[in-house]
Amino acid sequence: MKPRIAVTLGDPAGVGPEIVARLCVHPPTLDMAELVVVGRRELLNAGAKSCGLPAPHVEVVEVGEAAEITPGRPSPESGKLAGAFVEKALELVQAGQAAAMATAPISKEALKAAGYPDTGHTTLLARRTGTERPVMMLAGERLKVVLVTIHKALREVPDLLTVEGIVHTAQVTHDSLKRYWGIAAPRLAVCGLNPHAGEGGLFGDEEGRIIAPAVKELKAQGIAAQGPLPPDTVFWRATRGHFDSVVCMYHDQGLIPLKLLHFEDGVNVSLGLPIIRTSVDHGTAYDLAGTGQANPASMIAAVKMAAEMAGAGE
């Protein structure tokens, strides 16, 4: 039986309606999952029209009220709808009416303008589910990375790193790789923070003071973790099968190599939530909105991963 996946339209002023419209006529996706679009039918149809497609024949759960939305022009109205779509999709999954949710991109600025206190999907879902510390994974066929700190200024990162935070991120990753990817004994690479993983303290002491003790604790728990490893070589090793995931200390440390390899088909996965949620790994692309040129590959990959995770988690 195909899993039922709740797919949100994202910020309706962005490319979400277009990539979801393309998703709804993608035969391999329709073969693997039953789609229910969470949004507004007129927005989905407008996205299909921009792509030169007929109105999709798919179930739509109507959310919110009709609003004047202009492609490429985010607004409080588009942010309000984007947030409402996510909240409704969450309700469907929590009620057992969908096995997982896959989300099109939203704008942090538009979400904030609409009055939401959240900085994106992950914090919104964490708040609504009472999850204290979810973990962000970016995943592709060749590389999976997780982040200890996420949307933080680079100058703040060293002060935000803790043994507890690294251990928590690795534990959630380890458990998720076992549950959803069927890896019996996940192998985790833990990045250093500084060049050459600190070079024995020459370039910073975070490796010896924080990261190495975290790795020691993980090993004591029976988790196959190695580190702190030099960030300039660890991703090469991971893509050659030495590790199942790389634990990264900050946003760009993990996302630059991930997007180099998986710019079009990478998937954002929220680990540690009580539900399955995947998403595209790109933004709203307001410059492309309404042109029909947005690539749906990441949205397709997100639904595929959501369906596979739902099947594995049963």
Residue frames as qw, qx, qy, qz and C-alpha x, y, z in Angstrom:
[[0.000, 0.888, 0.459, 0.000, 0.00, 0.00, 0.00],
 [0.409, 0.507, -0.024, 0.758, 1.37, 3.40, -0.99],
 [0.314, -0.440, -0.473, 0.695, 2.03, 5.79, 1.91],
 [0.081, 0.886, 0.397, 0.224, -0.07, 8.94, 1.96],
 [0.508, -0.113, -0.099, 0.848, 2.16, 12.04, 1.93],
 [0.016, 0.922, 0.337, -0.191, 0.94, 15.53, 2.83],
 [0.555, 0.182, 0.199, 0.787, 2.67, 17.98, 0.48],
 [0.058, -0.800, -0.290, 0.522, 2.58, 21.69, 1.31],
 [0.514, 0.779, 0.230, 0.276, 2.63, 24.45, -1.31],
 [0.566, -0.095, -0.094, 0.813, 5.24, 26.49, 0.58],
 [0.023, 0.547, 0.114, -0.829, 5.24, 30.26, 0.22],
 [0.572, 0.593, 0.566, 0.023, 2.70, 30.78, -2.59],
 [0.230, 0.936, -0.127, -0.236, 4.70, 33.78, -3.89],
 [0.248, -0.583, 0.724, 0.272, 7.65, 31.48, -4.51],
 [0.398, 0.307, -0.745, -0.439, 8.17, 28.46, -6.73],
 [0.339, -0.050, 0.864, -0.369, 6.30, 26.08, -4.42],
 [0.692, 0.399, 0.339, -0.496, 3.05, 25.94, -6.42],
 [0.585, 0.615, -0.425, -0.316, 5.01, 25.22, -9.60],
 [0.165, 0.396, -0.901, 0.062, 7.24, 22.44, -8.30],
 [0.450, 0.079, 0.775, -0.437, 4.28, 20.82, -6.52],
 [0.705, 0.494, 0.050, -0.506, 2.24, 21.01, -9.75],
 [0.485, 0.537, -0.669, -0.171, 5.06, 19.22, -11.58],
 [0.169, -0.239, 0.905, -0.308, 5.26, 16.68, -8.76],
 [0.616, 0.215, 0.522, -0.549, 1.56, 15.88, -9.20],
 [0.804, 0.517, -0.063, -0.287, 2.11, 14.76, -12.81],
 [0.123, 0.624, -0.772, -0.012, 5.36, 12.87, -12.21],
 [0.864, -0.026, -0.395, -0.310, 4.56, 9.16, -12.81],
 [0.586, 0.130, -0.708, 0.372, 7.34, 7.65, -10.64],
 [0.101, -0.180, 0.513, -0.833, 6.21, 9.77, -7.68],
 [0.693, -0.077, -0.011, -0.717, 2.56, 8.84, -8.17],
 [0.793, 0.077, -0.597, -0.096, 3.58, 5.18, -8.30],
 [0.493, 0.081, -0.692, 0.521, 5.29, 5.33, -4.90],
 [0.062, -0.222, -0.560, 0.796, 3.04, 7.65, -2.90],
 [0.017, -0.742, -0.636, -0.210, -0.51, 8.89, -2.57],
 [0.251, 0.122, -0.113, 0.953, -0.32, 12.68, -2.56],
 [0.124, -0.838, -0.531, 0.019, -2.55, 15.09, -0.71],
 [0.338, 0.397, -0.022, 0.853, -1.69, 18.73, -1.37],
 [0.309, -0.696, -0.494, 0.421, -2.10, 21.07, 1.57],
 [0.211, -0.132, 0.148, 0.957, -2.78, 24.60, 0.37],
 [0.453, 0.554, 0.282, -0.639, -5.31, 26.21, -1.93],
 [0.697, 0.335, 0.596, 0.217, -6.44, 24.75, -5.24],
 [0.392, 0.913, 0.114, 0.009, -6.36, 28.08, -7.07],
 [0.191, -0.836, 0.484, 0.174, -2.70, 28.52, -6.11],
 [0.622, -0.147, 0.737, 0.221, -1.82, 25.00, -7.27],
 [0.610, 0.621, 0.479, 0.111, -3.68, 25.57, -10.54],
 [0.167, 0.970, -0.137, -0.107, -1.85, 28.86, -11.05],
 [0.398, -0.602, 0.651, 0.235, 1.44, 27.05, -10.57],
 [0.661, 0.198, 0.697, 0.194, 0.42, 24.43, -13.11],
 [0.456, 0.855, 0.247, -0.014, -0.58, 27.14, -15.59],
 [0.075, -0.893, 0.389, 0.213, 2.84, 28.78, -15.24],
 [0.432, -0.355, 0.794, 0.238, 4.39, 25.44, -16.18],
 [0.444, 0.276, -0.553, -0.649, 2.08, 24.92, -19.14],
 [0.094, -0.060, -0.990, 0.084, 0.32, 22.05, -17.38],
 [0.466, -0.493, -0.493, -0.544, -3.39, 21.34, -16.92],
 [0.490, -0.558, 0.330, -0.583, -4.88, 21.68, -13.46],
 [0.168, 0.248, -0.943, 0.143, -3.66, 18.64, -11.45],
 [0.762, -0.316, -0.361, -0.435, -6.19, 15.94, -10.56],
 [0.463, 0.082, -0.721, 0.509, -5.10, 15.53, -6.96],
 [0.451, -0.722, -0.521, 0.056, -6.72, 15.80, -3.56],
 [0.214, 0.452, -0.208, 0.841, -6.30, 19.27, -2.05],
 [0.391, -0.616, -0.585, 0.354, -6.92, 20.12, 1.59],
 [0.125, 0.768, 0.159, 0.608, -7.99, 23.75, 1.46],
 [0.543, -0.458, -0.373, 0.597, -6.32, 25.97, 4.05],
 [0.192, -0.354, -0.038, 0.915, -6.74, 29.67, 4.76],
 [0.390, 0.767, 0.380, -0.339, -8.60, 32.26, 2.75],
 [0.634, 0.557, 0.274, 0.462, -8.04, 33.43, -0.79],
 [0.303, -0.785, 0.033, 0.539, -5.50, 36.25, -0.94],
 [0.518, 0.849, -0.104, -0.028, -3.93, 38.47, -3.57],
 [0.727, -0.423, 0.403, 0.362, -0.62, 36.72, -4.22],
 [0.503, 0.819, -0.232, -0.149, 1.86, 37.98, -6.82],
 [0.948, 0.037, -0.011, 0.314, 4.60, 35.56, -7.91],
 [0.600, 0.345, -0.148, 0.707, 8.00, 36.84, -6.85],
 [0.104, -0.564, 0.156, -0.804, 6.62, 39.27, -4.28],
 [0.441, -0.274, -0.789, 0.330, 6.56, 37.87, -0.72],
 [0.283, -0.521, -0.024, -0.805, 4.17, 39.51, 1.71],
 [0.329, -0.191, 0.695, -0.610, 2.62, 39.02, 5.14],
 [0.815, 0.163, 0.079, -0.551, -0.28, 37.34, 3.32],
 [0.758, 0.364, -0.537, -0.066, 1.99, 34.82, 1.59],
 [0.153, 0.362, -0.790, 0.471, 3.78, 34.18, 4.89],
 [0.567, -0.104, 0.466, -0.671, 0.50, 33.62, 6.70],
 [0.890, 0.226, -0.139, -0.370, -0.63, 31.07, 4.14],
 [0.555, 0.443, -0.687, 0.154, 2.76, 29.32, 4.15],
 [0.113, -0.292, 0.759, -0.571, 2.65, 28.91, 7.92],
 [0.720, 0.035, 0.299, -0.625, -0.96, 27.71, 7.84],
 [0.810, 0.328, -0.426, -0.235, -0.12, 25.08, 5.22],
 [0.346, 0.358, -0.800, 0.334, 2.62, 23.65, 7.44],
 [0.351, -0.160, 0.627, -0.676, 0.39, 23.60, 10.52],
 [0.822, 0.149, 0.054, -0.547, -2.39, 21.79, 8.65],
 [0.712, 0.361, -0.601, -0.044, -0.02, 19.20, 7.20],
 [0.072, 0.311, -0.802, 0.505, 1.27, 18.54, 10.70],
 [0.606, -0.033, 0.415, -0.678, -2.30, 18.03, 11.92],
 [0.847, 0.261, -0.277, -0.371, -2.93, 15.49, 9.16],
 [0.539, 0.341, -0.742, 0.206, 0.15, 13.47, 10.12],
 [0.140, -0.232, 0.707, -0.653, -0.60, 13.67, 13.85],
 [0.705, 0.074, 0.272, -0.651, -4.15, 12.48, 13.19],
 [0.540, -0.066, 0.829, 0.128, -2.92, 9.52, 11.15],
 [0.614, 0.687, 0.287, -0.262, -4.44, 10.91, 7.95],
 [0.576, 0.740, -0.341, 0.067, -0.99, 11.04, 6.34],
 [0.929, -0.175, -0.136, 0.298, 2.15, 9.00, 6.99],
 [0.557, -0.261, 0.048, 0.787, 4.56, 11.90, 6.50],
 [0.227, 0.930, 0.190, -0.216, 4.81, 15.46, 5.26],
 [0.620, 0.081, 0.282, 0.728, 6.99, 16.93, 2.52],
 [0.012, -0.865, -0.264, 0.428, 7.26, 20.70, 2.35],
 [0.517, 0.651, 0.175, 0.527, 7.91, 23.19, -0.43],
 [0.467, 0.035, -0.271, 0.841, 10.11, 26.19, 0.49],
 [0.192, -0.901, -0.390, -0.006, 9.01, 29.07, 2.67],
 [0.316, 0.626, -0.170, 0.692, 10.49, 32.48, 3.45],
 [0.471, -0.333, -0.563, 0.592, 11.70, 33.26, 6.96],
 [0.042, -0.038, -0.059, 0.997, 11.09, 36.95, 6.35],
 [0.448, -0.263, -0.444, -0.730, 7.53, 36.45, 5.12],
 [0.602, -0.373, -0.700, 0.090, 6.82, 34.07, 8.00],
 [0.338, -0.258, -0.421, 0.801, 8.04, 36.69, 10.45],
 [0.145, -0.073, -0.155, -0.974, 6.01, 39.42, 8.73],
 [0.549, -0.338, -0.595, -0.480, 2.93, 37.24, 9.23],
 [0.522, -0.614, 0.239, -0.542, 3.53, 37.19, 12.98],
 [0.957, -0.108, -0.262, 0.059, 5.10, 33.76, 13.41],
 [0.423, -0.832, 0.360, 0.013, 7.86, 33.55, 16.05],
 [0.897, -0.071, 0.381, 0.213, 9.67, 30.84, 14.07],
 [0.058, -0.691, 0.490, 0.528, 12.73, 31.02, 11.82],
 [0.360, 0.311, -0.743, -0.470, 11.56, 28.30, 9.46],
 [0.782, -0.107, -0.491, -0.369, 9.93, 24.90, 9.12],
 [0.602, 0.024, -0.723, 0.339, 12.07, 23.14, 11.72],
 [0.043, 0.041, -0.537, 0.842, 11.48, 25.60, 14.55],
 [0.570, -0.105, -0.094, -0.810, 7.77, 25.84, 13.73],
 [0.804, -0.075, -0.547, -0.222, 7.34, 22.08, 13.82],
 [0.449, 0.054, -0.699, 0.553, 9.48, 21.78, 16.94],
 [0.203, -0.107, 0.345, -0.910, 7.33, 24.36, 18.71],
 [0.696, -0.068, -0.183, -0.691, 4.07, 22.75, 17.64],
 [0.845, -0.037, -0.529, -0.066, 5.21, 19.24, 18.65],
 [0.622, -0.750, 0.184, -0.133, 7.01, 20.21, 21.85],
 [0.911, 0.134, -0.072, 0.383, 10.35, 19.00, 20.51],
 [0.397, -0.848, 0.074, 0.342, 13.19, 20.72, 22.34],
 [0.146, -0.681, 0.548, 0.463, 16.08, 20.01, 19.97],
 [0.872, 0.432, 0.221, -0.064, 15.36, 18.66, 16.51],
 [0.488, -0.419, 0.533, 0.549, 18.28, 17.86, 14.23],
 [0.566, 0.712, -0.079, -0.407, 18.61, 19.07, 10.65],
 [0.637, -0.132, 0.659, 0.378, 19.91, 16.56, 8.14],
 [0.490, 0.660, -0.253, -0.510, 20.65, 17.34, 4.50],
 [0.673, -0.125, 0.726, 0.067, 20.72, 14.14, 2.50],
 [0.602, 0.551, -0.372, -0.442, 21.51, 12.79, -0.93],
 [0.982, 0.109, -0.151, -0.042, 22.55, 9.43, -2.32],
 [0.701, 0.382, -0.375, 0.470, 26.28, 10.13, -1.83],
 [0.268, 0.190, -0.478, 0.815, 26.35, 12.24, 1.32],
 [0.449, -0.737, -0.468, -0.194, 24.33, 12.86, 4.47],
 [0.299, 0.256, -0.403, 0.826, 25.25, 15.70, 6.82],
 [0.410, -0.758, -0.507, -0.008, 23.76, 16.86, 10.13],
 [0.187, 0.635, -0.152, 0.733, 24.30, 20.18, 11.86],
 [0.446, -0.335, -0.616, 0.556, 25.12, 20.86, 15.51],
 [0.054, 0.569, 0.225, -0.789, 24.39, 24.58, 15.09],
 [0.466, 0.563, 0.637, 0.246, 22.16, 25.79, 12.27],
 [0.241, 0.786, 0.239, 0.516, 21.23, 29.38, 11.46],
 [0.518, -0.779, -0.083, 0.343, 23.77, 31.16, 13.61],
 [0.248, 0.925, -0.286, 0.025, 26.33, 33.86, 12.85],
 [0.824, 0.279, -0.404, 0.284, 29.74, 32.29, 12.32],
 [0.132, 0.539, -0.501, 0.664, 31.29, 34.34, 15.11],
 [0.647, -0.400, 0.273, -0.589, 28.79, 32.81, 17.57],
 [0.890, 0.086, -0.416, -0.168, 29.45, 29.17, 16.70],
 [0.479, 0.275, -0.709, 0.439, 32.48, 28.46, 18.97],
 [0.201, -0.210, 0.548, -0.784, 30.59, 29.71, 22.01],
 [0.767, -0.023, 0.002, -0.641, 27.50, 27.66, 21.13],
 [0.714, 0.201, -0.668, -0.051, 29.29, 24.33, 20.82],
 [0.540, -0.499, 0.526, -0.426, 28.94, 22.01, 23.81],
 [0.035, -0.192, 0.981, 0.014, 29.70, 18.37, 24.51],
 [0.417, 0.328, 0.732, -0.427, 26.02, 17.82, 25.21],
 [0.523, 0.625, -0.001, -0.579, 24.93, 19.43, 21.93],
 [0.314, 0.492, -0.746, -0.320, 27.31, 17.35, 19.82],
 [0.136, -0.035, 0.977, -0.163, 26.35, 14.14, 21.63],
 [0.495, 0.440, 0.519, -0.540, 22.63, 14.88, 21.21],
 [0.508, 0.610, -0.292, -0.534, 23.01, 15.57, 17.48],
 [0.225, 0.377, -0.884, -0.162, 24.97, 12.36, 16.96],
 [0.285, 0.089, 0.891, -0.342, 22.58, 10.25, 19.05],
 [0.574, 0.517, 0.298, -0.562, 19.52, 11.42, 17.10],
 [0.454, 0.593, -0.520, -0.413, 21.37, 10.82, 13.84],
 [0.001, 0.259, -0.965, 0.039, 22.49, 7.35, 14.91],
 [0.407, 0.253, 0.776, -0.410, 18.96, 6.32, 15.93],
 [0.565, 0.604, 0.065, -0.558, 17.41, 7.75, 12.74],
 [0.323, 0.523, -0.717, -0.329, 19.90, 6.01, 10.46],
 [0.125, -0.050, 0.981, -0.138, 19.02, 2.71, 12.14],
 [0.422, 0.414, 0.642, -0.488, 15.26, 3.26, 12.05],
 [0.528, 0.705, 0.131, -0.455, 14.70, 4.87, 8.66],
 [0.429, 0.692, -0.522, -0.254, 17.70, 3.81, 6.59],
 [0.992, -0.037, -0.058, -0.105, 18.13, 0.31, 7.98],
 [0.449, 0.600, -0.561, 0.351, 21.80, 0.75, 8.93],
 [0.812, -0.393, -0.426, 0.071, 22.50, -1.66, 11.76],
 [0.629, -0.528, -0.096, 0.562, 25.61, 0.08, 13.09],
 [0.331, 0.920, 0.111, 0.178, 25.83, 3.63, 11.69],
 [0.686, -0.105, -0.029, 0.719, 29.32, 5.08, 11.27],
 [0.003, 0.977, 0.213, 0.002, 29.51, 8.76, 12.15],
 [0.576, 0.228, -0.083, 0.780, 32.28, 11.18, 11.27],
 [0.263, -0.884, -0.300, 0.243, 32.50, 14.14, 13.65],
 [0.484, 0.695, 0.002, 0.532, 34.06, 17.24, 12.10],
 [0.458, -0.307, -0.259, 0.793, 36.51, 19.49, 13.79],
 [0.091, 0.911, 0.315, -0.252, 35.75, 23.19, 13.90],
 [0.083, -0.862, 0.303, 0.398, 39.10, 24.66, 12.93],
 [0.614, 0.628, -0.453, -0.152, 41.50, 24.07, 10.00],
 [0.503, 0.323, -0.785, 0.165, 43.11, 20.63, 10.23],
 [0.711, -0.521, -0.465, -0.083, 40.87, 19.93, 13.25],
 [0.443, -0.893, 0.062, -0.039, 42.90, 22.42, 15.27],
 [0.637, 0.537, -0.439, 0.337, 46.33, 20.90, 14.53],
 [0.668, -0.183, -0.555, 0.460, 46.82, 19.82, 18.12],
 [0.323, -0.781, -0.363, 0.393, 45.64, 23.13, 19.55],
 [0.399, -0.107, 0.213, 0.885, 47.64, 25.41, 17.26],
 [0.084, -0.254, -0.427, -0.864, 44.52, 26.81, 15.57],
 [0.578, -0.377, -0.049, -0.722, 42.01, 26.69, 18.43],
 [0.078, -0.231, 0.892, -0.380, 41.17, 24.54, 21.42],
 [0.717, 0.015, 0.088, -0.692, 37.55, 23.55, 20.63],
 [0.756, 0.205, -0.598, -0.171, 38.62, 20.15, 19.31],
 [0.419, 0.138, -0.787, 0.431, 40.40, 19.13, 22.50],
 [0.145, -0.049, 0.525, -0.838, 38.08, 20.90, 24.91],
 [0.615, 0.194, 0.248, -0.723, 34.65, 20.08, 23.41],
 [0.751, 0.340, -0.356, -0.440, 34.60, 17.86, 20.34],
 [0.414, 0.303, -0.849, 0.121, 37.00, 15.09, 21.44],
 [0.219, -0.042, 0.780, -0.585, 35.19, 14.60, 24.79],
 [0.699, 0.243, 0.112, -0.663, 31.89, 14.37, 22.90],
 [0.684, 0.356, -0.592, -0.234, 33.31, 11.66, 20.62],
 [0.144, 0.242, -0.887, 0.367, 34.66, 9.80, 23.67],
 [0.467, 0.074, 0.565, -0.676, 31.19, 9.85, 25.25],
 [0.754, 0.328, -0.189, -0.536, 29.58, 8.61, 22.03],
 [0.518, 0.338, -0.785, -0.004, 32.02, 5.72, 21.85],
 [0.109, -0.133, 0.824, -0.541, 31.25, 4.86, 25.47],
 [0.639, 0.215, 0.329, -0.661, 27.59, 4.56, 24.43],
 [0.633, 0.097, 0.752, 0.156, 28.53, 2.08, 21.71],
 [0.515, 0.820, 0.158, -0.194, 28.13, 4.53, 18.82],
 [0.765, 0.079, 0.289, 0.570, 30.70, 4.17, 16.04],
 [0.126, 0.990, 0.059, -0.014, 31.89, 7.78, 15.99],
 [0.739, 0.014, 0.039, 0.673, 35.28, 9.07, 14.82],
 [0.154, 0.850, 0.101, 0.494, 36.68, 12.53, 15.34],
 [0.326, 0.826, 0.102, -0.448, 37.38, 15.30, 15.53],
 [0.714, 0.194, 0.486, 0.465, 38.32, 14.86, 11.86],
 [0.154, -0.327, 0.233, 0.903, 39.74, 17.53, 9.54],
 [0.512, 0.600, 0.395, -0.471, 36.81, 19.08, 7.65],
 [0.321, 0.673, -0.412, -0.524, 38.81, 19.43, 4.43],
 [0.204, 0.285, -0.906, -0.238, 39.08, 15.66, 3.94],
 [0.352, 0.083, 0.832, -0.421, 36.19, 14.10, 5.83],
 [0.651, 0.460, 0.180, -0.576, 33.56, 14.70, 3.12],
 [0.460, 0.507, -0.666, -0.297, 35.74, 13.01, 0.50],
 [0.002, -0.165, 0.966, -0.197, 35.95, 9.98, 2.79],
 [0.485, 0.257, 0.601, -0.581, 32.21, 9.98, 3.43],
 [0.649, 0.509, -0.146, -0.546, 31.37, 10.01, -0.29],
 [0.455, 0.407, -0.782, -0.126, 33.54, 6.93, -0.69],
 [0.803, -0.253, -0.471, -0.263, 31.58, 4.95, 1.85],
 [0.405, 0.185, -0.683, 0.579, 33.75, 5.32, 4.94],
 [0.095, 0.161, 0.587, -0.788, 30.94, 6.95, 6.94],
 [0.060, 0.562, 0.809, 0.161, 27.14, 6.96, 6.89],
 [0.039, -0.935, -0.285, -0.207, 26.80, 10.58, 7.99],
 [0.475, 0.230, -0.253, 0.811, 28.97, 13.56, 8.87],
 [0.336, -0.808, -0.425, 0.230, 28.27, 15.57, 12.04],
 [0.400, 0.501, 0.057, 0.765, 29.08, 19.19, 11.19],
 [0.323, -0.347, -0.468, 0.746, 29.67, 22.02, 13.62],
 [0.164, 0.539, 0.153, -0.812, 27.96, 24.79, 11.64],
 [0.640, 0.597, 0.289, -0.388, 25.69, 25.46, 8.67],
 [0.527, 0.750, -0.316, -0.245, 28.06, 26.07, 5.77],
 [0.226, -0.492, 0.840, 0.038, 30.54, 23.42, 6.88],
 [0.500, 0.135, 0.853, -0.068, 27.95, 20.81, 5.95],
 [0.552, 0.674, 0.389, -0.299, 25.84, 22.48, 3.29],
 [0.213, 0.753, -0.447, -0.434, 28.62, 23.56, 0.95],
 [0.078, -0.276, 0.927, 0.240, 29.80, 19.99, 0.21],
 [0.426, 0.359, 0.799, -0.227, 26.24, 18.66, 0.27],
 [0.470, 0.760, 0.212, -0.395, 25.01, 21.17, -2.29],
 [0.067, 0.616, -0.648, -0.443, 28.10, 20.74, -4.42],
 [0.099, -0.068, 0.979, 0.167, 27.07, 17.10, -4.87],
 [0.041, 0.490, 0.871, 0.004, 23.29, 17.34, -4.52],
 [0.057, 0.159, 0.036, -0.985, 22.30, 20.86, -5.55],
 [0.462, -0.043, -0.435, -0.772, 19.28, 19.65, -7.51],
 [0.726, -0.221, -0.588, -0.282, 18.21, 16.54, -5.60],
 [0.218, 0.131, -0.724, 0.641, 19.22, 17.13, -1.98],
 [0.511, -0.590, -0.535, -0.323, 16.61, 16.68, 0.75],
 [0.106, -0.436, 0.484, -0.751, 16.22, 18.47, 4.06],
 [0.647, -0.329, -0.680, -0.101, 15.09, 16.03, 6.77],
 [0.336, -0.620, 0.328, -0.629, 13.99, 17.04, 10.27],
 [0.617, -0.023, -0.768, 0.167, 15.21, 14.33, 12.66],
 [0.176, -0.046, -0.675, 0.715, 14.08, 13.95, 16.25],
 [0.471, -0.071, 0.007, -0.879, 10.48, 15.03, 15.63],
 [0.514, 0.064, 0.792, -0.323, 7.60, 12.68, 16.48],
 [0.720, 0.592, 0.274, -0.235, 6.60, 12.79, 12.80],
 [0.650, 0.047, 0.456, 0.606, 8.38, 12.33, 9.46],
 [0.250, 0.919, 0.124, -0.277, 9.10, 15.59, 7.66],
 [0.627, -0.008, 0.386, 0.677, 11.19, 16.12, 4.56],
 [0.210, 0.892, 0.136, -0.376, 11.66, 19.18, 2.40],
 [0.657, 0.677, -0.031, 0.330, 13.46, 20.63, -0.57],
 [0.665, -0.403, -0.070, 0.625, 16.98, 21.84, 0.16],
 [0.294, 0.257, 0.227, 0.892, 16.51, 25.15, -1.69],
 [0.051, 0.337, 0.378, -0.861, 14.71, 28.41, -1.09],
 [0.432, 0.629, 0.499, -0.411, 11.65, 30.12, -2.52],
 [0.410, 0.056, 0.566, 0.713, 13.50, 31.30, -5.68],
 [0.233, 0.738, 0.382, -0.505, 11.34, 34.38, -6.03],
 [0.067, 0.567, -0.442, -0.691, 13.28, 35.35, -9.15],
 [0.055, 0.036, -0.906, -0.418, 11.92, 32.23, -10.89],
 [0.267, 0.390, 0.761, -0.444, 8.39, 32.32, -9.46],
 [0.496, 0.657, 0.260, -0.505, 5.74, 32.43, -12.15],
 [0.243, 0.628, -0.568, -0.474, 8.12, 31.53, -14.97],
 [0.962, 0.126, 0.039, -0.237, 7.58, 27.76, -14.94],
 [0.566, 0.615, -0.525, 0.158, 11.34, 27.20, -14.98],
 [0.439, -0.593, 0.581, -0.343, 11.88, 25.93, -11.42],
 [0.465, 0.251, -0.846, -0.062, 13.42, 22.46, -11.20],
 [0.772, -0.404, 0.004, -0.491, 11.20, 20.01, -9.23],
 [0.687, 0.235, -0.670, 0.154, 14.00, 17.46, -8.63],
 [0.081, 0.228, -0.700, 0.671, 14.46, 18.29, -4.95],
 [0.617, -0.080, 0.226, -0.749, 10.68, 18.23, -4.32],
 [0.864, 0.137, -0.402, -0.271, 10.46, 14.86, -6.04],
 [0.513, 0.253, -0.726, 0.382, 13.39, 13.56, -3.97],
 [0.224, -0.246, 0.535, -0.777, 11.77, 14.87, -0.77],
 [0.806, -0.035, 0.035, -0.590, 8.55, 12.95, -1.41],
 [0.800, 0.230, -0.554, -0.004, 10.49, 9.82, -2.36],
 [0.282, 0.275, -0.724, 0.567, 12.48, 9.99, 0.87],
 [0.479, -0.185, 0.366, -0.776, 9.35, 10.67, 2.94],
 [0.881, 0.053, -0.205, -0.424, 7.68, 7.61, 1.42],
 [0.694, 0.251, -0.639, 0.219, 10.72, 5.43, 2.04],
 [0.019, 0.283, -0.643, 0.711, 11.05, 6.63, 5.62],
 [0.675, -0.132, 0.165, -0.707, 7.35, 6.01, 6.24],
 [0.893, 0.115, -0.387, -0.201, 7.73, 2.46, 4.97],
 [0.539, 0.279, -0.666, 0.434, 10.84, 1.81, 7.05],
 [0.122, -0.287, 0.520, -0.795, 9.35, 3.31, 10.22],
 [0.741, -0.228, -0.256, -0.578, 6.27, 1.10, 10.24]]
